[in-house]
Amino acid sequence: MGSDPGTSVVSPHLQHWDAENLFVVGASVYPFNAGYNPTGPLGALALRLGDDLNDYVARPRHL
């Protein structure tokens, strides 16, 4: 996950840079392996993705 398509696979909105209709969910999008419980940040990412998906369905585009 990152803001540069050259150094990351998904955008900060968890949308794949090369496949506009592909969203990746889970801890695999973290740019590092946190040594602590990731439940809170994963929950926050999932909630934000829900809002982003509603927006994407209404008007498909790169978020």
Beta strands, then each sheet from edge to edge (+ up, - down):
end
